[in-house]
Amino acid sequence: MSEICHLSHAPIVEALVNFQANAARMWKPQEVRLALTACWPSHDDIQEIHPVQIEVTQTLQGQLPPKVTSEMQGFIFRSTSQPSVHQARRDGYTFSRLKPYEDWSALEAGALAGWVNYQAVLEPEELHTVAVRFINRVTFPLEGFKLARYFTAPPTPPPDLGWQFNGFMHQSLFLVPDSPCAVRISLARELVTTPGDSVAFIVDIEVTLKESMAATGRRLAEILEEMHDLKNKAFFHSLTKDALQTYK
């Protein structure tokens, strides 16, 4: 187990704060796009979100042709000059910070400011839930590599077979005692983008609420601070001292 400390070279590739609230009442896509473009003028690379739904109907005479629908659900606002992204949807808002990651204060401030803009334009219903997610990419020397040297709770292969991992995705969900939060930790080996002398892994940590915001009886700022603290505990308790040494 490693102590929580500041990492000069934190391996964070993306950090996100997600707000979930129903804004369907005011969802008029083109009006929303214009209003939010004015809020985030430096984020003028705009992509529409169109989830595709395919409905297949089976009758006694056979299967009918599939019905494909795609309804506008939101916008992604990117910038060519800033490593931040705003995602505004009819069911909520997400703020993300790409590399280089600054610090929690900057991420929280950007997320809360974006949420205020989203509220002003879309007038959503009461905030239902919030989540904090940090995606980390860690690399280690391939020579002599052992999972147990770098991870405190590595996945293990079936015993007595002598098999070696080539690729995997390991995910665990934890309920935190005396807290309204749950923590999901996902560990996966990255297979295609590492040099031949190193091995890379994605450590994806998401802190969510076990109940609605209203049920917690807590303020948003208080919840976000607790989520940040739990994210740190999950990250630093998942990696060994040898793993963290590279990023100090």
C-alpha positions as CSV (number, residue, x, y, z in Angstrom):
1,M,0.0,0.0,0.0
2,S,1.4,3.4,-1.0
3,E,0.8,6.8,0.7
4,I,-1.2,9.5,-1.0
5,C,1.2,12.1,-2.3
6,H,1.6,14.6,-5.1
7,L,2.9,13.2,-8.3
8,S,5.0,15.6,-10.4
9,H,4.3,13.4,-13.5
10,A,0.8,12.2,-12.8
11,P,-0.3,9.6,-15.5
12,I,-3.8,11.0,-15.9
13,V,-4.9,11.0,-19.6
14,E,-8.4,12.3,-18.9
15,A,-10.3,13.5,-15.8
16,L,-14.1,14.0,-15.9
17,V,-16.9,15.3,-13.7
18,N,-20.4,14.2,-14.8
19,F,-23.7,15.9,-13.8
20,Q,-26.9,13.9,-14.4
21,A,-30.1,15.9,-14.7
22,N,-33.2,15.8,-17.0
23,A,-33.2,18.8,-19.4
24,A,-35.7,17.4,-21.9
25,R,-38.3,20.2,-21.2
26,M,-36.0,22.8,-22.7
27,W,-34.2,20.6,-25.2
28,K,-34.3,22.5,-28.5
29,P,-31.0,21.4,-30.2
30,Q,-30.2,24.4,-32.4
31,E,-31.2,26.9,-29.8
32,V,-29.1,25.0,-27.2
33,R,-26.1,24.9,-29.6
34,L,-26.2,28.7,-30.2
35,A,-26.5,29.5,-26.5
36,L,-23.8,27.2,-25.4
37,T,-21.5,28.3,-28.2
38,A,-21.7,31.8,-26.7
39,C,-20.9,30.4,-23.3
40,W,-17.8,28.6,-24.5
41,P,-16.5,30.6,-27.5
42,S,-13.1,29.0,-27.5
43,H,-14.7,25.6,-27.9
44,D,-15.9,26.0,-31.5
45,D,-15.2,22.4,-32.7
46,I,-18.7,21.1,-32.1
47,Q,-19.8,17.5,-32.7
48,E,-23.4,16.2,-32.5
49,I,-24.3,13.2,-30.4
50,H,-26.7,10.9,-32.2
51,P,-27.1,7.5,-30.5
52,V,-28.4,4.9,-33.0
53,Q,-31.3,2.6,-32.0
54,I,-32.2,-0.5,-34.0
55,E,-35.6,-2.2,-33.4
56,V,-36.1,-5.6,-34.8
57,T,-39.7,-7.1,-34.9
58,Q,-40.4,-10.8,-35.3
59,T,-43.8,-11.9,-36.6
60,L,-45.4,-15.2,-37.4
61,Q,-44.5,-14.5,-41.1
62,G,-40.9,-13.7,-40.3
63,Q,-38.7,-10.9,-39.3
64,L,-39.6,-7.4,-40.4
65,P,-37.0,-5.0,-41.8
66,P,-35.1,-3.4,-38.9
67,K,-36.3,0.1,-37.8
68,V,-33.3,2.5,-37.3
69,T,-33.8,5.7,-35.4
70,S,-31.3,8.4,-34.4
71,E,-32.4,11.3,-32.3
72,M,-30.1,14.3,-31.4
73,Q,-29.1,13.8,-27.8
74,G,-26.4,16.4,-27.2
75,F,-23.3,18.2,-28.3
76,I,-19.5,17.9,-27.6
77,F,-17.6,21.2,-27.6
78,R,-13.9,20.9,-28.2
79,S,-11.1,23.5,-28.4
80,T,-8.0,23.6,-30.5
81,S,-6.2,25.7,-27.9
82,Q,-7.4,24.3,-24.6
83,P,-7.2,20.7,-23.2
84,S,-10.8,20.7,-22.0
85,V,-14.1,19.4,-23.4
86,H,-17.7,20.3,-22.6
87,Q,-20.4,17.7,-23.3
88,A,-24.0,19.0,-23.0
89,R,-26.8,16.4,-23.3
90,R,-30.5,16.4,-22.7
91,D,-29.8,14.2,-19.7
92,G,-26.9,16.1,-18.2
93,Y,-23.5,17.8,-18.6
94,T,-19.9,16.5,-18.5
95,F,-16.7,18.5,-18.2
96,S,-13.4,16.7,-19.0
97,R,-9.8,17.7,-18.8
98,L,-7.3,16.0,-21.2
99,K,-3.5,16.0,-20.9
100,P,-1.8,17.9,-19.4
101,Y,-3.8,17.6,-16.2
102,E,-3.4,20.6,-13.9
103,D,-4.9,19.8,-10.5
104,W,-8.2,19.0,-8.8
105,S,-9.0,22.7,-8.0
106,A,-8.8,23.6,-11.7
107,L,-10.9,20.6,-12.7
108,E,-13.5,21.3,-10.1
109,A,-13.7,25.0,-11.0
110,G,-14.1,24.2,-14.7
111,A,-16.8,21.6,-14.1
112,L,-18.8,23.9,-11.7
113,A,-18.6,26.8,-14.1
114,G,-19.7,24.7,-17.0
115,W,-22.5,23.3,-15.0
116,V,-23.7,26.8,-14.2
117,N,-23.8,27.6,-17.9
118,Y,-25.7,24.4,-18.7
119,Q,-28.2,25.2,-16.0
120,A,-28.7,28.8,-17.3
121,V,-29.4,27.6,-20.8
122,L,-31.3,24.4,-20.3
123,E,-33.0,24.9,-16.9
124,P,-32.8,21.2,-16.0
125,E,-34.7,19.5,-13.3
126,E,-33.1,18.9,-9.9
127,L,-29.5,17.5,-10.1
128,H,-30.0,13.7,-9.8
129,T,-26.5,12.5,-9.4
130,V,-22.8,13.3,-10.0
131,A,-19.7,11.3,-10.7
132,V,-16.0,11.8,-10.8
133,R,-13.8,9.7,-13.2
134,F,-10.0,9.6,-13.7
135,I,-8.4,7.6,-16.5
136,N,-4.7,6.8,-16.0
137,R,-2.1,5.3,-18.3
138,V,0.8,3.7,-16.5
139,T,3.9,2.1,-18.2
140,F,6.5,-0.2,-16.8
141,P,9.7,-1.9,-18.2
142,L,8.8,-5.1,-19.9
143,E,12.0,-6.9,-18.9
144,G,11.3,-9.0,-15.8
145,F,7.8,-7.6,-15.5
146,K,5.5,-9.0,-12.9
147,L,2.0,-7.8,-12.1
148,A,2.5,-8.2,-8.3
149,R,5.5,-5.8,-8.4
150,Y,3.4,-2.9,-9.6
151,F,-0.2,-3.6,-8.5
152,T,-1.4,-4.3,-5.0
153,A,-4.4,-6.5,-6.1
154,P,-3.5,-7.9,-9.5
155,P,-5.8,-10.3,-11.3
156,T,-4.5,-13.9,-11.2
157,P,-4.7,-16.7,-13.8
158,P,-6.2,-20.1,-12.9
159,P,-3.9,-22.0,-10.5
160,D,-1.6,-24.9,-11.5
161,L,-1.9,-24.3,-15.3
162,G,1.2,-22.2,-15.8
163,W,-0.7,-19.8,-18.0
164,Q,0.5,-16.2,-18.5
165,F,-1.6,-13.1,-19.1
166,N,-1.5,-11.6,-22.5
167,G,-4.4,-9.3,-22.2
168,F,-7.2,-8.7,-19.7
169,M,-9.8,-6.4,-18.3
170,H,-10.4,-6.6,-14.6
171,Q,-13.2,-4.5,-13.0
172,S,-14.3,-4.3,-9.3
173,L,-17.1,-2.2,-7.7
174,F,-16.7,-1.2,-4.0
175,L,-19.3,0.3,-1.7
176,V,-17.6,2.7,0.7
177,P,-18.8,2.3,4.4
178,D,-20.2,5.4,6.0
179,S,-20.2,7.2,2.6
180,P,-22.9,7.8,-0.1
181,C,-20.3,6.8,-2.7
182,A,-19.3,3.7,-4.6
183,V,-15.9,3.2,-6.3
184,R,-15.3,1.3,-9.5
185,I,-11.8,0.4,-10.4
186,S,-11.0,-1.0,-13.9
187,L,-7.6,-2.4,-14.8
188,A,-6.7,-3.3,-18.4
189,R,-3.5,-4.0,-20.3
190,E,-3.0,-1.8,-23.4
191,L,-1.9,-4.0,-26.2
192,V,-1.0,-2.0,-29.3
193,T,0.6,1.4,-28.5
194,T,3.6,0.6,-26.3
195,P,7.2,0.3,-27.4
196,G,8.7,-3.2,-27.4
197,D,10.6,-2.6,-24.2
198,S,7.7,-1.5,-22.1
199,V,4.2,-2.5,-21.1
200,A,1.2,-0.2,-20.5
201,F,-2.0,-0.4,-18.4
202,I,-5.1,1.7,-18.1
203,V,-6.2,2.3,-14.5
204,D,-9.7,3.7,-14.7
205,I,-11.3,4.9,-11.5
206,E,-14.9,6.2,-11.2
207,V,-16.6,7.4,-8.0
208,T,-20.4,7.5,-8.2
209,L,-23.3,8.0,-5.8
210,K,-25.1,5.0,-4.3
211,E,-28.3,7.1,-4.1
212,S,-29.6,10.3,-5.5
213,M,-28.2,13.7,-4.6
214,A,-31.4,14.6,-2.8
215,A,-31.2,11.4,-0.7
216,T,-27.7,12.2,0.5
217,G,-28.7,15.5,2.0
218,R,-25.2,16.8,1.1
219,R,-24.0,19.9,-0.7
220,L,-22.6,19.4,-4.2
221,A,-19.2,20.9,-3.2
222,E,-19.0,18.5,-0.3
223,I,-19.8,15.5,-2.4
224,L,-17.2,16.4,-5.0
225,E,-14.5,16.8,-2.4
226,E,-15.3,13.4,-0.9
227,M,-15.2,11.9,-4.4
228,H,-11.8,13.4,-5.1
229,D,-10.5,12.0,-1.8
230,L,-11.9,8.5,-2.6
231,K,-10.4,8.6,-6.1
232,N,-7.0,9.3,-4.6
233,K,-7.4,6.5,-2.1
234,A,-8.4,4.1,-4.8
235,F,-5.5,5.0,-7.1
236,F,-2.7,5.1,-4.5
237,H,-3.9,1.9,-2.8
238,S,-4.0,0.1,-6.1
239,L,-0.3,0.7,-7.1
240,T,2.8,-0.3,-5.3
241,K,5.7,2.0,-4.3
242,D,7.7,0.7,-7.3
243,A,4.8,1.6,-9.6
244,L,4.6,5.2,-8.3
245,Q,8.3,5.9,-8.3
246,T,8.3,6.7,-12.0
247,Y,5.7,9.4,-11.6
248,K,7.0,11.2,-8.5
